[in-house]
Amino acid sequence: MALPDDSKQIGQTDVRRAARLSVAPMMDWTDRHCRYFHRLLSQKTLLYTEMVTAPALVKGGALHLLDYAPEEHPVALQLGGSDPRELAQAARLGAQAGYDEINLNVGCPSDRVQSGAFGAVLMKDPGLVADCIKAMQDSVDVAVTVKCRIGVDDQEPSEVLPDFLSRVAATGCDRFTIHARKAWLQGLSPKENRDIPPLDYDLVTEMKGLFPALHISINGGITDIGTACDLLDRGLEGVMIGRAAYHQPWDILAKVDSQIFGMDTDVPDPVSVALGMKPYIQNHLKQGGRLHQITRHMLGLFAGRPGARHWRRRLSEDGVKNGADESLIDRALDDMRMAAAV
Ligand SMILES: Cc1cc2nc3c(=O)[nH]c(=O)nc-3n(C[C@H](O)[C@H](O)[C@H](O)COP(=O)(O)O)c2cc1C
């Protein structure tokens, strides 16, 4: 499949640079609408898709899961799976669709994912991960990367993490994002697994010392750009932010082009970003989509600002109504301004 003429696929060097700051893959959250919205806040940040399972693409033929807008670049596709041949085929489909990077999920602890023997449970089988990565690399030219944990269950992270990295890196894979906490596969829900196992940033930074040639991004519990800068100063190449970027998108993303990527650029104004979504929304509605599918990702745009509650409330209450269209953005902005003025 040839790439569309308007493809803005970027090279591997540029993806490595973009990974200096990335928005984490988040199921049900970082869909294409969310990514388009995030892109209006930062031109440079690397955006990840939600995890797409290799069987859904290869056996289920669910190629619509790969749809995205060219404006989203740089954008990485995250795959879930543990069958090297199937992952290779899925990676090929992703690269053909124009994704800048293909990432393998070795961090997700959900039951559904465990039953398919993929996600965090693969931390126990670095040999299989290496086989998967090798097969994916052999089938695409774009970067193939891994997002993993520091260990699972009763594993000792200081032992398993370096072993995992060295075995997977032996395939030639040189970019890893490490969620700096274990996943406990029994007894904790996926949500609890993002909060309860303690964070160990020191262990992740130590990996950079052990494997200086690897490009290592750190993830987990980072809620402000100051902390991201401190972690980059400790020698890591990248910081990945998940929940904070979703819930406070302006706070996290609006300043990164200047503060993290060193661009001489104006910080986007949140009102202009809200208004900038209107043509995208209009187009989505024309194609039969619903307003709420987009506006649900925009609720946090004014987080912490006067009147933010009114913005949220108007979007969430009216966004689901039949016939709701992009003019809701103007009404929600008016509500917010009026509330802020009193
Ligand atoms: C709603 C939600 C869905 C997630 N889905 C995925 C996923 O599909 N793939 C993945 O690797 N991690 C997933 N994660 C984990 C995040 O990518 C990230 O590792 C985790 O939230 C820790 O980062 P944070 O503290 O910055 O949020 C998800 C997290 C959330 C909150």
The ligand as a MOL file (V3000), in Angstrom:
LIG
                    3D

  0  0  0     0  0            999 V3000
M  V30 BEGIN CTAB
M  V30 COUNTS 31 33 0 0 0
M  V30 BEGIN ATOM
M  V30 1 C -7.2700 5.1260 30.6340 0
M  V30 2 C -5.8820 4.5620 30.4410 0
M  V30 3 C -5.6570 3.6620 29.4260 0
M  V30 4 C -4.3620 3.1360 29.2130 0
M  V30 5 N -4.1360 2.3350 28.1380 0
M  V30 6 C -2.8650 1.9560 27.8350 0
M  V30 7 C -2.5540 1.2930 26.6230 0
M  V30 8 O -3.4120 1.0780 25.7570 0
M  V30 9 N -1.2720 0.9220 26.4170 0
M  V30 10 C -0.2840 1.1730 27.3330 0
M  V30 11 O 0.8730 0.8250 27.1120 0
M  V30 12 N -0.5430 1.8130 28.4800 0
M  V30 13 C -1.8020 2.2310 28.7340 0
M  V30 14 N -2.0550 2.9660 29.8500 0
M  V30 15 C -0.9270 3.3110 30.7500 0
M  V30 16 C -0.3080 4.6510 30.3350 0
M  V30 17 O 0.2380 4.5700 29.0340 0
M  V30 18 C 0.7980 5.0660 31.3280 0
M  V30 19 O 1.8100 4.0990 31.2860 0
M  V30 20 C 0.2820 5.1770 32.7530 0
M  V30 21 O -0.9280 5.9110 32.8030 0
M  V30 22 C 1.3300 5.8750 33.6480 0
M  V30 23 O 1.6150 7.1620 33.1750 0
M  V30 24 P 0.9660 8.4830 33.8780 0
M  V30 25 O 1.2190 8.3670 35.3440 0
M  V30 26 O 1.6810 9.6380 33.2420 0
M  V30 27 O -0.4980 8.4520 33.5760 0
M  V30 28 C -3.3120 3.4930 30.0860 0
M  V30 29 C -3.5670 4.4050 31.1110 0
M  V30 30 C -4.8300 4.9590 31.2830 0
M  V30 31 C -5.0660 5.9740 32.3820 0
M  V30 END ATOM
M  V30 BEGIN BOND
M  V30 1 1 1 2
M  V30 2 1 2 3
M  V30 3 2 2 30
M  V30 4 2 3 4
M  V30 5 1 4 5
M  V30 6 1 4 28
M  V30 7 2 5 6
M  V30 8 1 6 7
M  V30 9 1 6 13
M  V30 10 2 7 8
M  V30 11 1 7 9
M  V30 12 1 9 10
M  V30 13 2 10 11
M  V30 14 1 10 12
M  V30 15 2 12 13
M  V30 16 1 13 14
M  V30 17 1 14 15
M  V30 18 1 14 28
M  V30 19 1 15 16
M  V30 20 1 16 17
M  V30 21 1 16 18
M  V30 22 1 18 19
M  V30 23 1 18 20
M  V30 24 1 20 21
M  V30 25 1 20 22
M  V30 26 1 22 23
M  V30 27 1 23 24
M  V30 28 2 24 25
M  V30 29 1 24 26
M  V30 30 1 24 27
M  V30 31 2 28 29
M  V30 32 1 29 30
M  V30 33 1 30 31
M  V30 END BOND
M  V30 END CTAB
M  END
